Amino acid sequence: MSTSLAGRIALVTGGSRGIGAETARLLGAAGARVFVNYREKARRAQRVVDEIARAGGAASAVRADLTDRAEVAAMTGEIRDLCGRLDLLVLNASGGMERDVPPDYALRLNRDAQVSLVDAAMPLLPPSARIVFVTSHQAHFHGRRPTYDEYEPVAASKRAGEDALRDRIPDLAARGIGLVVVSGDMIEGTITPTLLERARPGIIDARRAEAGSLPTVSEFAAEIASAATAPLETGHTAYVGGEDYLVDRS
Ligand SMILES: NC(=O)c1ccc[n+]([C@@H]2O[C@H](COP(=O)([O-])OP(=O)(O)OC[C@H]3O[C@@H](n4cnc5c(N)ncnc54)[C@H](OP(=O)(O)O)[C@@H]3O)[C@@H](O)[C@H]2O)c1
């Protein structure tokens, strides 16, 4: 990353593993004081916090199921009490393919909880704060490009979440707060493609062959961390991988 985040306060949702964990590490390495949100994997979140601290940064783990408003309020309250503000909100946590969740869970997490968190964080977001929404090409291009049946509820709900957040852009802009979206192709070595692969053996190789290559967690997280400070217009979408999606992105 080119810009130092020294003195900035960041919250990364779903920071206990995968892309969120790597994003948290990068923000910590750039000098931000990072809150690593997790839902249930406390030890994993603490490992990320310890790694950031060992690298010379500052971080804490903050538990909250984002679909639970009381837990979200407790989390933002903790950030307020410790730091008084939040400069960067990375909306990375996502789900909907878990076993035994209600049929509306994907929409509750990927749309409603994203907007609720923005609302809960609003009193902490100063002018110049930035919100980064993390999504997949399968979701971002939902309705314009086909997706896998197994991923359809996630894709539709994440697209609905992106649309709901974009609807807030004028209100956010009036407060000086920017919102940018980072969308990625299937990411190498992550859980969602692995779950899809179980249902449809061969899809990862097929997508890799179609796209030429798939982005790594490091590459995707680097773009997310960079979107935290890059001079981007509010509403901008940064794309990682999947050139074939971008040919007709209008
Ligand atoms: N994987 C890909 O191929 C890919 C491609 C493009 C874009 N993306 C996007 O990248 C982001 C991260 O993906 P990933 O593959 O790293 O995800 P992941 O491995 O499934 O991790 C999900 C994270 O979200 C947290 N989480 C899940 N439900 C939550 C809830 N109700 N409240 C709070 N936290 C919750 C999990 O916490 P716990 O572990 O504590 O449960 C975990 O830290 C997502 O927005 C995804 O759409 C992924």
The ligand as an ORCA input file, in Angstrom:
! r2SCAN-3c Opt
* xyz 0 1
  N     -14.049    -16.672     -1.752
  C     -14.171    -16.175     -2.967
  O     -13.910    -16.842     -3.987
  C     -14.635    -14.746     -3.127
  C     -14.618    -14.195     -4.407
  C     -15.015    -12.881     -4.564
  C     -15.453    -12.150     -3.474
  N     -15.468    -12.720     -2.239
  C     -15.959    -11.927     -1.126
  O     -14.946    -11.809     -0.151
  C     -15.540    -11.712      1.148
  C     -14.901    -12.729      2.084
  O     -15.011    -13.987      1.507
  P     -14.272    -15.251      2.134
  O     -14.286    -16.289      1.066
  O     -12.979    -14.836      2.790
  O     -15.337    -15.643      3.267
  P     -15.281    -16.790      4.361
  O     -14.001    -17.537      4.323
  O     -16.543    -17.565      4.214
  O     -15.289    -15.961      5.706
  C     -16.457    -15.340      6.093
  C     -16.147    -14.438      7.260
  O     -17.366    -13.778      7.589
  C     -17.659    -14.025      8.947
  N     -19.092    -14.130      9.106
  C     -19.946    -15.009      8.532
  N     -21.198    -14.803      8.956
  C     -21.133    -13.750      9.824
  C     -22.082    -13.054     10.607
  N     -23.387    -13.397     10.610
  N     -21.652    -12.040     11.375
  C     -20.337    -11.703     11.426
  N     -19.391    -12.317     10.700
  C     -19.785    -13.335      9.918
  C     -16.941    -15.309      9.330
  O     -16.695    -15.291     10.734
  P     -16.554    -16.663     11.608
  O     -15.429    -17.441     10.960
  O     -16.232    -16.209     12.980
  O     -17.862    -17.381     11.489
  C     -15.679    -15.181      8.483
  O     -14.722    -14.391      9.142
  C     -17.040    -11.924      0.944
  O     -17.693    -10.679      0.920
  C     -17.118    -12.593     -0.411
  O     -18.328    -12.355     -1.091
  C     -15.060    -13.995     -2.039
*
